[in-house]
């Protein structure tokens, strides 16, 4: 799984191309009432709230980028991959609210 994640970040275009069907299915599932009423949805929502309240996004991640050049590079690749994902699937932004 780590290797697949690494490849998806290193070559997001290829990942998006090879996984179009799975991504379309996943996005439809995330919009469904089945998902919105699932324990997974509730846990994801609680984790996001905890990370926001605890400063994970505003304090921890910026500190990690300063402390670790390799993490800063990894995070930059994540941001690039995320931009490509959002350009192909802009509806994702609505799912994260």
Secondary structure per residue as TSV (DSSP state, phi and psi in degrees):
chain	resnum	aa	ss	phi	psi
A	1	X	-	360.0	-42.0
A	2	X	H	-61.4	-40.0
A	3	X	H	-65.1	-41.1
A	4	X	H	-66.1	-40.3
A	5	X	H	-62.3	-44.2
A	6	X	H	-59.6	-45.0
A	7	X	H	-65.0	-37.3
A	8	X	H	-66.9	-30.5
A	9	X	H	-79.9	-37.0
A	10	X	H	-72.2	-31.7
A	11	X	T	-139.2	73.1
A	12	X	H	-62.6	-31.8
A	13	X	H	-61.4	-45.4
A	14	X	H	-64.8	-43.5
A	15	X	H	-59.2	-46.6
A	16	X	H	-63.4	-39.9
A	17	X	H	-65.6	-46.2
A	18	X	H	-73.2	-21.5
A	19	X	T	-118.0	22.8
A	20	X	H	-56.5	-47.3
A	21	X	H	-62.1	-45.8
A	22	X	H	-64.9	-41.0
A	23	X	H	-65.8	-40.1
A	24	X	H	-62.6	-45.5
A	25	X	H	-60.4	-45.5
A	26	X	H	-62.0	-43.1
A	27	X	H	-64.5	-39.6
A	28	X	H	-65.2	-40.9
A	29	X	H	-62.6	-43.4
A	30	X	H	-63.9	-22.7
A	31	X	H	-84.4	-14.2
A	32	X	S	-76.9	154.8
A	33	X	H	-65.1	-33.6
A	34	X	H	-55.3	-47.4
A	35	X	H	-68.7	-44.8
A	36	X	H	-63.4	-19.8
A	37	X	T	-103.1	9.0
A	38	X	S	-90.4	157.4
A	39	X	H	-60.5	-33.7
A	40	X	H	-60.2	-43.1
A	41	X	H	-62.3	-45.3
A	42	X	H	-64.1	-41.7
A	43	X	H	-65.7	-44.1
A	44	X	H	-60.4	-42.4
A	45	X	H	-63.8	-43.8
A	46	X	H	-65.0	-40.9
A	47	X	H	-63.7	-41.9
A	48	X	H	-62.9	-43.8
A	49	X	H	-63.1	-44.0
A	50	X	H	-62.1	-45.7
A	51	X	H	-61.9	-36.7
A	52	X	H	-68.8	-48.4
A	53	X	H	-65.8	-39.4
A	54	X	H	-78.5	-9.8
A	55	X	T	88.8	13.9
A	56	X	I	-57.4	-46.2
A	57	X	I	-76.5	-38.7
A	58	X	I	-91.3	-23.4
A	59	X	I	-116.8	-56.1
A	60	X	I	-64.2	-52.3
A	61	X	H	-62.2	-47.0
A	62	X	H	-59.2	-37.2
A	63	X	H	-66.0	-42.0
A	64	X	H	-61.8	-39.5
A	65	X	H	-64.8	-33.0
A	66	X	H	-74.4	-37.5
A	67	X	H	-77.7	-29.2
A	68	X	-	-130.7	113.6
A	69	X	H	-61.9	-39.2
A	70	X	H	-66.5	-37.7
A	71	X	H	-67.6	-39.2
A	72	X	H	-61.3	-41.3
A	73	X	H	-67.5	-42.6
A	74	X	H	-59.9	-45.9
A	75	X	H	-64.0	-38.2
A	76	X	H	-63.0	-42.3
A	77	X	H	-64.3	-37.7
A	78	X	H	-60.9	-42.9
A	79	X	H	-63.9	-41.1
A	80	X	H	-63.8	-46.1
A	81	X	H	-62.2	-39.8
A	82	X	H	-64.3	-40.9
A	83	X	H	-60.2	-42.1
A	84	X	H	-67.3	-40.8
A	85	X	H	-61.4	-46.7
A	86	X	H	-67.5	-29.4
A	87	X	H	-69.3	-31.9
A	88	X	H	-87.7	-28.3
A	89	X	-	-132.6	68.8
A	90	X	T	-62.2	-21.3
A	91	X	T	-66.7	-12.3
A	92	X	H	-60.4	-35.6
A	93	X	H	-60.1	-31.5
A	94	X	H	-73.1	-26.4
A	95	X	H	-75.9	-22.9
A	96	X	T	-88.0	1.7
A	97	X	-	-90.8	360.0
